[in-house]
Amino acid sequence: MNRAGPEYRWLLPSAVVAPELPGDRPEGRAPRRTVRDWVVDTCAFLCAALIGVLAADAMNQASDYPEPLQAIDQLVGALACCAVWLRRRWPVPLAAVLVAVTTVAPVASGALLVALFSLAVHRPLKPAVALVGTAAVASAVLQPVVRPDPHTSLLANAITGTVMVLLSTGWGMLVRARRQLVVALRERAVRAEAEAALRAENAQRLAREAIAREMHDVLAHRLTLLSVHAGALEFRPDAPPAEVARAAGVIRDSAHEALQDLRQIIGVLRSPDEGAEDRPQPTLATLDALVAESREAGMKVTLDSRIGDPDGVPAATGRNAYRIAQEALTNARKHAPGAEVTVTVNGRPGDGLTVEVRNPAPVGDVPKVPGSGQGLIGLTERATLAGGRLEHGRTPGGGFEVRAWLPWPS
């Protein structure tokens, strides 16, 4: 039997590793007997004694044996029955000894049958059971020759003994197979529970990451508008009233939109039923509104969309493209204020959808805007999960470029 350790057994196919049973221990070591074990061992002892008594009575009636020989048979039968109590600790040696004893002393036949049954239960088929079982069959054939029964033919005695040996061994093998099946099913159930727990934990982790990414993509755009325009009001207190009013309007609208987006995400977290009344998710068709909103906030944005029908883009692909453009515009607003940003969208079914956002190097000093640096990481994860890819980096002129490719099934 394969003795793979328990920490590695689950990695091997069930057809290769047979489950180890509690009784599969080296010779000389046995588990502590339970109440059930005591009951089973007592029944085994009584069965061995009953078969031994019947065999002794048949031998005594079959021929006139001397009294010393009858006494020796009875003593050997009693010792063989008592040896049954050792079948858990030394199953192989006990069965081997009883095979030899039964050849010359039929009164030990009951103990031999019990020992063969126990051997088949507690040891694998090879090599112990096969060797001892073969010897037991040979003993069943030789026994009528050594101790003949005048009332029964030699062939009948040999066939009867062989059938009894095979039945006892086969019954033990059947019990062992059933126990192995129970152990395997129990291990499989434990493994299934562990795998289910891991899958649930992984699903929760992915859900948390998706929610965190969505919150960042949604709220970062709105809060950046708040930060930029609030900073402008702080550093330019003497700005014209019209510019102050426009900045205040952008702040108000951005705060309102941020609250709406936050309420939408919290509604999804609370209950799926609340998500039915949420605002529709952005798609590629709403990219024009995003660019217009950025222009109203004071950005210089050029949109070059080469998609004939934005509504024909799959909803998931369009939403990912929208979020990528949204985050790229947010980064450009924070790190390159005043620079003209170019958004290019191109693609067709089968070739995929490409989104490029470029901005040149900013002119003058750039105000420090706090950020976590997780936006581009989240965009890369979003594109990868969608089956696409995202690249970003500095351009030769000191600007910045974000380029993403998303699959668009044909």
VEXMAR-873081 format. One record per residue (C-alpha): x, y, z; residue in three letters. Coordinates in steps of 0.05 Angstrom, whole numbers, padded with zeros to 5 digits, always signed. Example, Ala and Ser with C-alpha at 12.3 -4.5 7.8 and 13.67 -1.06 7.14 Angstrom:
# VEXMAR-873081
+00246-00090+00156ALA;+00273-00021+00143SER;
# end
This chain:
# VEXMAR-873081
+00000+00000+00000MET;+00023+00070-00015ASN;+00044+00103+00050ARG;+00040+00174+00027ALA;+00036+00224+00085GLY;-00031+00255+00100PRO;-00008+00324+00080GLU;+00007+00299+00009TYR;-00045+00244-00001ARG;-00098+00292-00027TRP;-00051+00311-00085LEU;-00052+00239-00111LEU;-00108+00206-00151PRO;-00155+00164-00109SER;-00143+00106-00157ALA;-00069+00106-00140VAL;-00071+00115-00064VAL;-00114+00066-00026ALA;-00141+00094+00039PRO;-00105+00068+00100GLU;-00150+00036+00152LEU;-00142+00044+00227PRO;-00117-00028+00233GLY;-00062-00021+00180ASP;-00005-00018+00229ARG;+00062-00053+00233PRO;+00064-00121+00266GLU;+00064-00118+00342GLY;+00025-00052+00346ARG;-00050-00051+00354ALA;-00099+00005+00370PRO;-00131+00007+00438ARG;-00193-00037+00438ARG;-00260-00004+00442THR;-00324-00034+00469VAL;-00342-00054+00398ARG;-00274-00088+00389ASP;-00284-00129+00453TRP;-00352-00152+00429VAL;-00325-00171+00360VAL;-00265-00207+00389ASP;-00310-00245+00437THR;-00355-00267+00381CYS;-00295-00288+00339ALA;-00268-00329+00398PHE;-00336-00364+00408LEU;-00341-00380+00333CYS;-00271-00409+00332ALA;-00287-00450+00395ALA;-00353-00475+00365LEU;-00320-00497+00300ILE;-00263-00529+00339GLY;-00311-00568+00383VAL;-00350-00593+00323LEU;-00286-00613+00288ALA;-00260-00650+00350ALA;-00326-00686+00359ASP;-00326-00707+00286ALA;-00255-00733+00290MET;-00269-00772+00354ASN;-00330-00805+00323GLN;-00296-00820+00258ALA;-00240-00864+00286SER;-00213-00891+00350ASP;-00157-00843+00369TYR;-00116-00856+00431PRO;-00136-00814+00491GLU;-00068-00779+00493PRO;-00077-00757+00421LEU;-00148-00733+00436GLN;-00121-00694+00495ALA;-00067-00663+00452ILE;-00120-00643+00400ASP;-00163-00611+00453GLN;-00103-00573+00482LEU;-00082-00550+00413VAL;-00153-00528+00396GLY;-00159-00489+00462ALA;-00092-00454+00450LEU;-00113-00438+00378ALA;-00178-00408+00402CYS;-00142-00367+00455CYS;-00093-00343+00402ALA;-00151-00310+00365VAL;-00145-00253+00416TRP;-00078-00236+00384LEU;-00105-00229+00314ARG;-00105-00153+00316ARG;-00033-00148+00340ARG;+00000-00202+00298TRP;-00048-00221+00242PRO;+00005-00247+00193VAL;+00046-00291+00241PRO;-00017-00317+00275LEU;-00048-00338+00209ALA;+00017-00370+00185ALA;+00024-00411+00249VAL;-00048-00433+00248LEU;-00041-00456+00176VAL;+00015-00503+00197ALA;-00022-00526+00259VAL;-00088-00539+00223THR;-00053-00586+00175THR;-00043-00637+00231VAL;-00097-00613+00280ALA;-00166-00602+00249PRO;-00191-00575+00316VAL;-00155-00510+00300ALA;-00196-00499+00236SER;-00243-00449+00269GLY;-00185-00407+00294ALA;-00153-00410+00225LEU;-00216-00385+00191LEU;-00222-00327+00240VAL;-00147-00311+00231ALA;-00154-00311+00155LEU;-00214-00266+00159PHE;-00177-00217+00205SER;-00115-00220+00160LEU;-00156-00202+00099ALA;-00189-00144+00136VAL;-00126-00113+00166HIS;-00074-00126+00112ARG;-00071-00111+00037PRO;-00081-00167-00013LEU;-00007-00170-00030LYS;+00037-00200-00005PRO;+00012-00225+00062ALA;-00059-00246+00045VAL;-00038-00278-00021ALA;+00019-00319+00010LEU;-00019-00340+00073VAL;-00083-00354+00033GLY;-00045-00398-00015THR;-00014-00436+00043ALA;-00083-00443+00075ALA;-00111-00474+00011VAL;-00053-00522+00009ALA;-00065-00539+00082SER;-00139-00553+00068ALA;-00118-00602+00013VAL;-00065-00637+00055LEU;-00106-00641+00119GLN;-00150-00700+00096PRO;-00087-00737+00077VAL;-00053-00727+00145VAL;-00117-00736+00186ARG;-00165-00775+00142PRO;-00239-00782+00156ASP;-00264-00852+00139PRO;-00336-00829+00131HIS;-00320-00776+00079THR;-00279-00781+00015SER;-00212-00747+00009LEU;-00236-00703-00049LEU;-00298-00680-00011ALA;-00257-00661+00050ASN;-00207-00623+00006ALA;-00261-00586-00031ILE;-00298-00568+00034THR;-00235-00542+00067GLY;-00215-00502+00006THR;-00284-00470+00000VAL;-00284-00451+00074MET;-00215-00419+00067VAL;-00235-00380+00005LEU;-00301-00358+00036LEU;-00267-00333+00100SER;-00213-00296+00061THR;-00262-00267+00010GLY;-00308-00243+00065TRP;-00250-00207+00098GLY;-00229-00175+00033MET;-00301-00152+00022LEU;-00303-00120+00091VAL;-00236-00087+00079ARG;-00259-00059+00011ALA;-00322-00031+00044ARG;-00282+00002+00099ARG;-00234+00032+00048GLN;-00293+00058+00009LEU;-00322+00091+00072VAL;-00254+00121+00089VAL;-00245+00146+00018ALA;-00315+00177+00017LEU;-00302+00210+00084ARG;-00235+00239+00060GLU;-00268+00261-00004ARG;-00323+00296+00035ALA;-00272+00331+00079VAL;-00232+00351+00017ARG;-00295+00376-00017ALA;-00313+00419+00044GLU;-00243+00448+00045ALA;-00244+00463-00029GLU;-00313+00494-00023ALA;-00288+00538+00034ALA;-00228+00558-00008LEU;-00273+00574-00068ARG;-00319+00615-00024ALA;-00260+00652+00006GLU;-00231+00665-00063ASN;-00298+00689-00089ALA;-00305+00737-00030GLN;-00234+00763-00042ARG;-00249+00774-00116LEU;-00314+00808-00099ALA;-00279+00854-00050ARG;-00226+00870-00101GLU;-00279+00884-00154ALA;-00318+00929-00107ILE;-00254+00966-00086ALA;-00234+00975-00159ARG;-00303+01000-00178GLU;-00306+01049-00119MET;-00238+01076-00138HIS;-00255+01084-00211ASP;-00322+01116-00196VAL;-00305+01162-00138LEU;-00234+01182-00158ALA;-00260+01219-00219HIS;-00311+01258-00178ARG;-00266+01273-00119LEU;-00210+01296-00164THR;-00256+01348-00193LEU;-00273+01370-00123LEU;-00199+01374-00104SER;-00177+01412-00166VAL;-00232+01464-00165HIS;-00229+01472-00089ALA;-00154+01483-00096GLY;-00165+01534-00150ALA;-00213+01573-00106LEU;-00162+01570-00049GLU;-00103+01595-00089PHE;-00143+01646-00129ARG;-00188+01682-00080PRO;-00189+01742-00127ASP;-00217+01703-00186ALA;-00274+01734-00225PRO;-00343+01719-00197PRO;-00363+01681-00260ALA;-00303+01634-00253GLU;-00317+01625-00179VAL;-00389+01609-00193ALA;-00370+01559-00247ARG;-00320+01524-00200ALA;-00372+01522-00145ALA;-00422+01492-00194GLY;-00373+01438-00214VAL;-00359+01423-00141ILE;-00432+01418-00126ARG;-00447+01373-00186ASP;-00386+01329-00172SER;-00406+01321-00099ALA;-00477+01303-00119HIS;-00452+01252-00171GLU;-00403+01223-00121ALA;-00459+01213-00070LEU;-00502+01180-00124GLN;-00446+01133-00143ASP;-00431+01117-00071LEU;-00504+01104-00057ARG;-00506+01057-00117GLN;-00446+01016-00093ILE;-00473+01012-00021ILE;-00540+00989-00049GLY;-00506+00932-00086VAL;-00470+00913-00022LEU;-00534+00913+00019ARG;-00580+00872-00025SER;-00584+00852-00098PRO;-00657+00876-00098ASP;-00634+00947-00087GLU;-00589+00943-00148GLY;-00649+00938-00194ALA;-00665+01012-00185GLU;-00592+01035-00193ASP;-00572+01081-00249ARG;-00551+01046-00313PRO;-00478+01027-00318GLN;-00435+01069-00365PRO;-00419+01042-00434THR;-00378+01064-00493LEU;-00437+01106-00517ALA;-00431+01149-00454THR;-00358+01165-00467LEU;-00380+01230-00501ASP;-00415+01252-00437ALA;-00351+01238-00398LEU;-00310+01280-00445VAL;-00361+01336-00443ALA;-00360+01334-00367GLU;-00285+01339-00367SER;-00287+01398-00414ARG;-00337+01433-00369GLU;-00289+01423-00312ALA;-00236+01462-00351GLY;-00197+01406-00385MET;-00176+01407-00458LYS;-00199+01340-00485VAL;-00201+01315-00556THR;-00241+01252-00570LEU;-00224+01212-00632ASP;-00275+01155-00635SER;-00271+01111-00696ARG;-00327+01065-00674ILE;-00386+01072-00721GLY;-00439+01047-00672ASP;-00417+01050-00599PRO;-00482+01015-00578ASP;-00458+00954-00616GLY;-00399+00944-00569VAL;-00414+00891-00515PRO;-00436+00923-00450ALA;-00379+00894-00408ALA;-00326+00915-00459THR;-00356+00985-00465GLY;-00359+00993-00389ARG;-00286+00973-00382ASN;-00266+01021-00437ALA;-00305+01076-00403TYR;-00272+01063-00335ARG;-00203+01062-00367ILE;-00214+01129-00402ALA;-00245+01158-00338GLN;-00185+01139-00295GLU;-00136+01163-00348ALA;-00171+01231-00352LEU;-00170+01235-00276THR;-00095+01223-00274ASN;-00084+01274-00330ALA;-00125+01326-00292ARG;-00084+01314-00229LYS;-00014+01308-00257HIS;-00018+01350-00321ALA;-00067+01407-00309PRO;-00077+01451-00370GLY;-00048+01400-00418ALA;-00090+01378-00478GLU;-00111+01305-00471VAL;-00126+01261-00532THR;-00173+01202-00525VAL;-00172+01153-00583THR;-00220+01094-00588VAL;-00213+01045-00645ASN;-00230+00973-00661GLY;-00280+00925-00692ARG;-00311+00858-00676PRO;-00260+00802-00677GLY;-00199+00850-00673ASP;-00214+00879-00605GLY;-00224+00949-00577LEU;-00166+00996-00566THR;-00168+01056-00519VAL;-00110+01106-00519GLU;-00105+01167-00474VAL;-00045+01213-00484ARG;-00025+01279-00454ASN;+00038+01321-00465PRO;+00083+01344-00409ALA;+00051+01397-00364PRO;+00073+01469-00370VAL;+00098+01502-00306GLY;+00093+01476-00236ASP;+00043+01422-00221VAL;+00006+01429-00154PRO;+00013+01370-00108LYS;-00050+01328-00109VAL;-00053+01270-00060PRO;-00063+01201-00090GLY;-00054+01128-00071SER;-00023+01106-00137GLY;-00072+01048-00142GLN;-00109+01074-00203GLY;-00064+01046-00257LEU;-00057+00981-00218ILE;-00133+00975-00216GLY;-00137+00990-00291LEU;-00086+00935-00306THR;-00125+00886-00263GLU;-00191+00906-00297ARG;-00162+00896-00367ALA;-00130+00830-00348THR;-00194+00802-00317LEU;-00231+00822-00381ALA;-00181+00782-00422GLY;-00143+00842-00448GLY;-00080+00880-00431ARG;-00060+00950-00410LEU;+00005+00988-00419GLU;+00025+01056-00392HIS;+00087+01099-00387GLY;+00123+01163-00405ARG;+00126+01188-00476THR;+00191+01216-00507PRO;+00168+01287-00496GLY;+00155+01278-00422GLY;+00081+01265-00428GLY;+00043+01203-00408PHE;+00005+01150-00447GLU;-00045+01096-00427VAL;-00060+01044-00479ARG;-00109+00987-00468ALA;-00134+00930-00512TRP;-00199+00894-00495LEU;-00229+00834-00531PRO;-00289+00846-00576TRP;-00320+00781-00599PRO;-00342+00778-00671SER;
# end
